């Protein structure tokens, strides 16, 4: 796997018990989706296949997901099942299966939603989990749900 550089240095980058590497990209909730999009661009630029990437949001849906869902759930989930492109979903969407790289935009949502979403995202991540959001909130939420 090629290493990518980040516009902001990761606050935390460690291996986990599941074997996936964790990278935290500090961003305010309002900028978490933009940070996630930048991370996806860097992954694609480094040669990562689009179908290897799953992007999850804890608050409002990613604009791509909202657009694709406007065509109906069947079409939306067919794109997920095809695994040939980056897929964007709500962090609570249990149907979203794992991929080698999972990017989570902590762009709102309750602490309860975020507290469930982050461990679930780690379980879905094969080699890399990138979490974009407010480091203090993420740490507080994970500590409260540990």
PyMOL commands that set and color helices and strands:
alter all, ss='L'
color gray80, all
select helices_A, chain A and resi 29-45+50-52+63-69+73-82+111-124+135-144
alter helices_A, ss='H'
color red, helices_A
select strands_A, chain A and resi 13-15+21-26+53-57+87-90+99-105+125-133
alter strands_A, ss='S'
color yellow, strands_A
deselect
rebuild
show_as cartoon
